[in-house]
Amino acid sequence: MRFPHMPPALTRPYFRANFQLAAVATVALITIPVASTVLSSDGAAAVPTPSSTVSTLAEVARPSIYTQTTAGTWLQGGAVDPTRDRLYLADDQKDDTPSLSVLNLRNGAASTIPLDGETYALDAAVSPVGGTVYVVHNTTNGFVSVVDPDATYTATSLPPTVEVGGNPQKVEVGADGRAYVVNLSGDTVSILGRADGADKLKVVQTLSSVATAGATSAIDNDRNLLFIASEYAKLVTVIDTASTPAAVIGTFPVTDTPTGIGVDPRTGAVVIASSDTNAVSWFSSNNGWATAAISRSEALGTVNADTLLPLSVDVLKDGTALVVTQVFPSETKSFVSVVPADAGVARTIPVGNLAFWGVLDPQQGGSFYVPNAGNGNVSVLANVTLSATASPVSYGQEAEAKATLARADGYPITGSIAFADSAHDSLGTATVDASGTATLNLGVQPAGSFPFTATVQSPVAVALSATASAATRKASSVTSIAVASAALVEGDSASVTVSVAASHGTVPGGTVTLRNGATAVGSAPLVAGRATLPLRNLTAGTSQLVATYSGDENHDASESDDVTLSVKARTAAAVVSKPTAGVGDKLTINLTGFVPHETINLTLHSDPIELGSVVADEAGSAVFTFALPEVAAGKHTIVAVGASSNRTSSTEILVPQPGADPGTHPGTDPGADPGTHPGTNPGAEPGNGLPETGATGVPLGVAFGAFALLLGAGLLGGHRRAQRSRNS
């Protein structure tokens, strides 16, 4: 028979014999979280205020140990082994077959270790020395199963047991590895030897006269103290676990019935929950726990139910208190009150049915596990962080919105994230991967900032939203030049094609400007990434073509490399209208190949005579007209020189002897008739050359005339020689 020495008033529902169960319908296997109010770890309501990183304490999973039935299996107290990623839960399975349920915290897989006898497994604790697991069996002749975490057990090879006091209910393990078993019957505490010693399967000490009726307990291994609170004696006993043997160092009374107890790791204060007041109080002592006083009290959460029983108190490293409240009737869900560390109103997180003692993972950031005896599953409460991020990209690359869910204890988390733009329009939903990151492709976005909000869609209890911006930089551009004409001569025109390419294959818009050296040629808009600009009336020489791209809303500006433009100079030429001319004749010289708009100076050689100047047109050409000045007969040179280019060209002109016909034949006919009077008529037509004398053997008059002609010819010849001599 269980609990032979229980007071009649003891009706605590965590004793199986006194469970006030209504008909418990079959509950389907629960593998996903249920909706709940979400609280930050300090107990404040978690309002989804957008930011890049937010966090909250919430139920993130509810892994199933087994499917619960009306016949019942009962998940009881337990402990976490953080080195092996295991949650151990004492398990009163149906047909009174006890076992130790094991939940792999990394992958959620559940397994069972069989235990000895048809007896009730009620609580479990893990030794900090080697990870040995102690399971108490709540029977009249109580005992403890000692489980090696690395051994394999079967129905024919069960873990060894150690007899302790009657009706053991709680077990705690000290920092040195000694296990403390709180026995409800006889007011005793059985102490087992160190987990790594020869006495680990022996009771090495028994503490007597410890008020244990309806007891709950908590151990503070930082300060080597064990606290045992008796519900019926309303007394707390303090045991020094560092001394050998262990010793009671003090007791202090409490006014309200203590139903759950924990220790604030920051201060060492004892935190006690009471079913009388549905409140939690902080007790502190300044005399080594000879006495204690309340320093703070806070109301716990409540629901509309017949019975609220605060069962357990655990305190996070930041001082936040977590109080599990079992609710009756059992159809009403139990809940966890989250009490802020220093001040503030408690908030609640619903869990499953008939929740039992909570189990706190002792590692930094460790989660809180609540066994739901009425459902056969475990509510996992973790501190969860949501971070929204986006890596910058260049225009043309696809942007991505990312959100990462992470548990503070480092264990995996599953779920999905809903993304929305700044107008709250849905962008889509993505599932978190093995690393906890959900990624949503946003496609190619224009340059600039694209704000988005990431909201946890599941687990549904994690009501977190975070914001970030997907930044798209302008794409870099490359500008290049191509000249259509390969060989260019001064005065030619050419087409220049400017092309602008982007780094990720997008087509730039905007304007390009072309410069030829220091001269701006012009600007043109890009069409399909290209623009063509003309070069007209090119000047001779070498210059550098440079194109500048202005950029647009999605592309950066850029400048081309210099492209050398070589233009050959034309050859200056001067062509006279007549190669032979006499003094005073009007001549025209056609000038080409000079620099546009330069002055061309013309000089007649050999005695330099400045003929004048003319200005070339935009093609470098000009026409110069002048009258041939008085010069000696013979060949002369006309030289044209460009004033700015110094280009020079010349042309020759022949000036005949005076009186000479500049015709093409010297003449052969002296005339039709020498006439009857000497010298008066040399002939009707002088011919094309100089006149000749007549024939010989003629009358005297004719001869005299001929003589006169000869004399004139001689005088003329002498005059020409004299003139030639003066000009020489």
VODOKE-639841 format. One record per residue (C-alpha): z, y, x. Coordinates in steps of 0.2 Angstrom, whole numbers, padded with zeros to 4 digits, always signed. Layout:
% VODOKE-639841
ZYX...
END
This chain:
% VODOKE-639841
+0000+0000+0000-0004+0017+0006+0008+0032+0008+0024+0022+0004+0035+0037+0008+0025+0051+0000+0035+0063-0011+0030+0061-0029+0023+0079-0029+0010+0074-0016-0007+0076-0025-0018+0082-0011-0035+0077-0015-0040+0072+0003-0029+0056+0000-0041+0044-0007-0028+0036-0018-0025+0053-0027-0043+0059-0028-0046+0066-0045-0064+0062-0047-0074+0064-0062-0089+0052-0064-0099+0056-0048-0117+0053-0052-0129+0047-0039-0135+0061-0028-0152+0060-0020-0153+0060-0001-0151+0079+0004-0161+0083+0020-0165+0101+0017-0153+0116+0016-0148+0123-0001-0147+0141-0005-0131+0150-0001-0124+0167+0002-0127+0172+0021-0114+0180+0031-0114+0187+0049-0101+0179+0060-0089+0194+0057-0089+0190+0039-0099+0205+0033-0113+0202+0021-0130+0199+0030-0141+0212+0023-0159+0209+0029-0161+0225+0039-0177+0225+0049-0175+0225+0068-0182+0216+0082-0167+0204+0083-0154+0199+0070-0142+0185+0068-0130+0177+0055-0119+0163+0052-0128+0152+0039-0130+0134+0034-0146+0128+0043-0146+0110+0039-0138+0096+0028-0142+0080+0037-0138+0064+0027-0127+0051+0034-0130+0040+0019-0135+0040+0001-0119+0043-0010-0116+0032-0025-0102+0031-0038-0095+0016-0028-0092+0029-0015-0091+0031+0004-0080+0045+0011-0084+0055+0026-0067+0061+0033-0061+0071+0048-0070+0071+0065-0074+0079+0081-0089+0084+0092-0093+0078+0109-0104+0092+0116-0108+0082+0132-0116+0068+0122-0123+0079+0108-0113+0069+0095-0103+0072+0079-0091+0058+0075-0084+0057+0057-0071+0044+0051-0079+0035+0037-0070+0026+0023-0085+0016+0017-0086+0007+0001-0077-0010-0001-0064-0003+0011-0074-0006+0026-0069+0008+0039-0082+0014+0052-0086+0028+0063-0101+0038+0058-0111+0046+0072-0123+0060+0070-0135+0064+0084-0134+0083+0085-0151+0085+0094-0162+0075+0082-0151+0072+0066-0151+0053+0067-0136+0044+0060-0128+0028+0066-0112+0018+0063-0099+0010+0074-0089-0003+0065-0070-0002+0065-0057-0015+0063-0049-0021+0047-0051-0017+0028-0041-0001+0032-0044+0018+0029-0052+0028+0043-0046+0046+0040-0048+0057+0056-0056+0056+0073-0054+0066+0089-0063+0066+0106-0054+0067+0122-0060+0080+0134-0057+0067+0148-0072+0055+0147-0076+0057+0129-0065+0043+0122-0064+0043+0103-0048+0040+0093-0049+0036+0075-0033+0035+0064-0031+0022+0050-0020+0028+0036-0010+0013+0031+0008+0008+0030+0007-0001+0047-0004+0013+0055-0015+0010+0070-0028+0019+0080-0046+0013+0085-0050+0018+0103-0069+0019+0105-0078+0020+0122-0092+0032+0119-0104+0022+0131-0100+0004+0124-0110-0005+0111-0099-0013+0096-0104-0025+0083-0095-0034+0069-0089-0047+0080-0085-0035+0095-0075-0021+0088-0066-0007+0097-0048-0010+0102-0034-0004+0092-0016+0003+0095-0002+0002+0083+0007+0019+0079+0018+0025+0066+0016+0023+0047+0002+0032+0038-0006+0042+0052-0016+0056+0046-0021+0067+0060-0025+0065+0079-0027+0078+0092-0031+0075+0111-0023+0086+0124-0031+0094+0139-0024+0080+0150-0031+0066+0139-0015+0061+0130-0018+0058+0111-0006+0064+0098-0005+0055+0082+0004+0063+0067+0012+0050+0056+0016+0055+0038+0029+0041+0037+0045+0043+0047+0042+0061+0053+0035+0055+0070+0022+0059+0082+0015+0044+0093+0008+0049+0110-0005+0037+0118-0008+0037+0137-0022+0047+0146-0039+0042+0141-0044+0038+0159-0027+0029+0163-0020+0012+0162-0010+0017+0147-0024+0023+0136-0021+0008+0124-0002+0011+0124+0010+0022+0115+0019+0030+0130+0030+0042+0119+0036+0045+0102+0042+0061+0096+0055+0060+0082+0062+0071+0069+0045+0081+0067+0042+0087+0050+0026+0078+0046+0026+0076+0027+0009+0081+0020+0005+0087+0038-0010+0096+0046-0012+0100+0064-0021+0110+0077-0021+0109+0096-0023+0124+0108-0028+0116+0125-0030+0133+0133-0011+0136+0131-0006+0117+0130+0002+0119+0113+0001+0107+0098+0005+0114+0081+0010+0103+0066+0012+0111+0049+0021+0101+0035+0015+0105+0018+0032+0099+0010+0044+0105+0023+0035+0122+0024+0038+0121+0043+0028+0122+0058+0033+0112+0074+0027+0118+0091+0025+0105+0105+0022+0108+0123+0008+0096+0128+0008+0101+0147+0025+0094+0150+0028+0075+0153+0036+0069+0142+0029+0081+0129+0043+0091+0120+0046+0101+0105+0049+0119+0110+0051+0127+0093+0049+0128+0074+0046+0141+0062+0046+0141+0043+0033+0148+0032+0035+0154+0014+0019+0148+0007+0013+0130+0007+0003+0127+0023-0013+0117+0019-0023+0121+0034-0020+0127+0052-0029+0133+0067-0027+0144+0082-0036+0160+0087-0042+0157+0105-0042+0175+0109-0023+0178+0106-0015+0161+0103-0010+0167+0086-0008+0153+0073-0019+0155+0058-0012+0146+0042-0021+0144+0025-0010+0141+0009-0015+0134-0007-0001+0144-0015-0009+0161-0012-0027+0156-0008-0025+0166+0007-0024+0165+0026-0011+0172+0038-0010+0175+0056+0007+0171+0064+0012+0177+0082+0028+0175+0092+0035+0184+0107+0049+0172+0111+0040+0156+0114+0038+0151+0096+0057+0150+0093+0052+0161+0079+0036+0168+0072+0030+0182+0061+0015+0186+0050+0004+0199+0058-0010+0199+0046-0016+0191+0029-0032+0190+0021-0038+0183+0004-0049+0168+0004-0065+0166-0007-0064+0159-0024-0075+0151-0037-0072+0147-0056-0064+0130-0054-0048+0121-0059-0042+0118-0041-0045+0127-0025-0037+0118-0010-0040+0126+0007-0040+0111+0018-0044+0116+0036-0044+0132+0047-0055+0134+0063-0057+0150+0073-0072+0154+0082-0071+0161+0100-0074+0178+0093-0059+0177+0082-0069+0174+0065-0059+0161+0055-0068+0148+0045-0058+0140+0031-0065+0125+0021-0060+0125+0003-0061+0109-0007-0065+0112-0026-0061+0102-0041-0068+0097-0052-0079+0088-0039-0095+0093-0048-0092+0111-0042-0097+0114-0024-0084+0117-0011-0086+0132+0001-0082+0140+0017-0073+0157+0018-0079+0167+0033-0065+0179+0038-0069+0193+0050-0060+0193+0066-0049+0208+0065-0051+0215+0047-0062+0214+0032-0065+0204+0016-0069+0186+0017-0086+0180+0011-0091+0163+0006-0104+0150+0011-0107+0136-0002-0107+0118+0005-0108+0101-0003-0096+0092-0015-0078+0087-0010-0079+0095+0007-0067+0088+0020-0059+0095+0036-0071+0106+0045-0076+0101+0063-0079+0115+0076-0090+0111+0091-0079+0117+0105-0093+0124+0116-0098+0142+0117-0109+0146+0102-0104+0129+0094-0108+0126+0076-0097+0121+0062-0099+0105+0053-0092+0102+0035-0093+0083+0029-0097+0083+0011-0087+0067+0005-0095+0068-0012-0113+0068-0005-0113+0058+0010-0120+0072+0021-0115+0086+0032-0117+0105+0030-0121+0112+0047-0116+0130+0049-0124+0139+0064-0125+0156+0071-0144+0159+0070-0154+0172+0078-0171+0178+0072-0182+0188+0084-0199+0195+0080-0210+0198+0094-0229+0201+0098-0237+0201+0115-0249+0216+0118-0268+0212+0117-0284+0222+0121-0296+0226+0107-0307+0211+0104-0293+0199+0107-0284+0191+0092-0267+0198+0089-0252+0186+0085-0236+0189+0076-0222+0178+0082-0204+0175+0076-0192+0164+0084-0177+0155+0076-0163+0150+0088-0146+0142+0086-0132+0149+0097-0128+0131+0102-0145+0127+0108-0149+0113+0096-0166+0113+0088-0169+0121+0071-0183+0118+0059-0190+0130+0046-0204+0142+0042-0206+0161+0043-0215+0172+0031-0224+0187+0038-0229+0203+0029-0237+0220+0034-0229+0237+0033-0234+0238+0015-0225+0222+0011-0241+0213+0008-0241+0195+0013-0249+0190+0029-0245+0172+0028-0232+0159+0033-0230+0149+0049-0219+0134+0053-0208+0135+0068-0212+0123+0082-0201+0113+0093-0196+0128+0102-0191+0137+0086-0206+0149+0086-0218+0152+0072-0234+0160+0076-0246+0168+0064-0264+0174+0069-0267+0191+0064-0286+0192+0070-0293+0206+0079-0284+0222+0075-0290+0240+0079-0282+0248+0094-0264+0255+0089-0248+0247+0083-0248+0234+0069-0230+0233+0062-0225+0217+0053-0209+0210+0046-0204+0192+0049-0193+0184+0035-0185+0167+0036-0192+0157+0022-0182+0141+0027-0169+0136+0029-0167+0146+0013-0149+0150+0017-0154+0160+0033-0158+0177+0025-0164+0186+0040-0178+0198+0042-0184+0206+0059-0198+0218+0063-0210+0220+0077-0226+0228+0081-0242+0219+0087-0249+0232+0099-0268+0232+0102-0273+0242+0118-0291+0250+0119-0303+0238+0127-0309+0242+0144-0327+0247+0146-0340+0246+0159-0355+0259+0160-0371+0255+0169-0387+0264+0171-0405+0258+0172-0420+0269+0176-0437+0264+0168-0449+0270+0182-0448+0262+0198-0458+0274+0209-0456+0293+0204-0466+0307+0211-0461+0325+0209-0465+0332+0192-0464+0315+0184-0453+0311+0169-0443+0295+0167-0431+0287+0154-0414+0282+0159-0405+0268+0148-0386+0269+0148-0377+0253+0143-0359+0251+0139-0351+0234+0138-0333+0230+0132-0321+0218+0140-0320+0206+0126-0337+0207+0119-0335+0221+0106-0348+0234+0104-0343+0251+0109-0347+0267+0100-0346+0285+0105-0356+0296+0116-0363+0295+0134-0367+0310+0145-0379+0308+0160-0378+0319+0175-0391+0320+0189-0381+0326+0203-0372+0342+0197-0384+0345+0183-0380+0339+0166-0396+0330+0159-0389+0328+0141-0379+0317+0130-0383+0304+0117-0374+0293+0104-0373+0274+0108-0382+0263+0096-0378+0245+0098-0370+0249+0115-0385+0258+0122-0392+0276+0123-0408+0282+0131-0410+0299+0139-0426+0307+0146-0428+0315+0164-0442+0328+0164-0451+0337+0178-0442+0328+0192-0439+0338+0208-0442+0330+0225-0428+0322+0234-0413+0311+0232-0399+0313+0219-0386+0303+0211-0387+0298+0193-0370+0296+0184-0366+0291+0166-0350+0295+0158-0344+0286+0142-0332+0296+0131-0324+0281+0123-0320+0278+0105-0305+0273+0094-0305+0256+0101-0313+0257+0119-0307+0266+0134-0319+0279+0143-0328+0274+0159-0340+0281+0171-0354+0271+0179-0357+0269+0198-0369+0281+0206-0387+0276+0205-0398+0284+0218-0413+0292+0211-0427+0295+0224-0442+0306+0219-0456+0308+0232-0463+0326+0235-0480+0330+0230-0492+0336+0245-0496+0354+0244-0515+0358+0242-0525+0373+0242-0543+0373+0237-0554+0388+0238-0567+0391+0224-0582+0394+0237-0582+0388+0255-0593+0402+0260-0591+0420+0255-0595+0437+0261-0584+0452+0263-0578+0458+0246-0582+0442+0237-0570+0437+0223-0562+0421+0227-0550+0409+0218-0538+0397+0227-0531+0383+0216-0513+0379+0223-0504+0362+0219-0489+0352+0225-0477+0366+0227-0460+0368+0220-0459+0374+0203-0456+0392+0201-0456+0396+0219-0466+0410+0227-0482+0405+0237-0487+0417+0251-0505+0417+0256-0512+0423+0273-0530+0424+0280-0531+0419+0298-0536+0421+0313-0531+0439+0313-0517+0437+0300-0521+0446+0284-0508+0445+0270-0518+0441+0255-0503+0442+0243-0492+0429+0234-0491+0420+0217-0477+0411+0208-0479+0392+0204-0477+0386+0187-0465+0372+0182-0477+0359+0188-0478+0368+0206-0496+0374+0203-0504+0391+0204-0520+0400+0204-0523+0414+0217-0538+0426+0215-0542+0439+0228-0557+0449+0236-0562+0443+0253-0557+0458+0264-0567+0464+0279-0567+0451+0292-0579+0445+0306-0592+0433+0302-0588+0415+0305-0574+0402+0300-0558+0408+0294-0542+0399+0287-0532+0403+0272-0514+0397+0273-0502+0395+0258-0484+0393+0261-0470+0390+0248-0456+0403+0251-0442+0391+0246-0449+0374+0250-0459+0379+0266-0473+0368+0260-0489+0373+0268-0507+0370+0264-0523+0378+0271-0541+0379+0267-0556+0385+0277-0569+0398+0272-0585+0403+0281-0590+0421+0282-0609+0423+0286-0617+0436+0297-0620+0453+0288-0637+0452+0279-0638+0434+0280-0640+0425+0264-0627+0413+0261-0641+0402+0254-0644+0384+0260-0661+0387+0269-0666+0399+0283-0683+0403+0275-0701+0399+0282-0713+0411+0274-0716+0428+0282-0724+0435+0266-0741+0434+0257-0749+0449+0266-0744+0459+0281-0750+0475+0273-0762+0489+0278-0749+0500+0285-0739+0494+0300-0720+0492+0296-0721+0498+0278-0722+0481+0269-0715+0466+0278-0720+0455+0263-0717+0453+0245-0703+0440+0248-0692+0440+0264-0688+0422+0261-0671+0413+0264-0669+0418+0282-0671+0432+0293-0688+0440+0293-0701+0434+0306-0715+0444+0315-0732+0442+0309-0747+0432+0317-0756+0438+0333-0774+0445+0336-0774+0458+0323-0782+0476+0322-0774+0491+0331-0766+0497+0316-0759+0480+0312-0754+0478+0330-0745+0494+0330-0736+0489+0314-0732+0473+0322-0725+0482+0337-0714+0493+0326-0707+0478+0318-0703+0470+0334-0695+0485+0341-0684+0486+0325-0680+0468+0327-0675+0471+0345-0664+0485+0340-0656+0475+0326-0653+0461+0338-0645+0473+0350-0634+0481+0336-0628+0463+0331-0623+0459+0348-0614+0475+0350-0605+0472+0334-0601+0454+0339-0594+0461+0355-0583+0473+0346-0576+0459+0335-0573+0447+0349
END
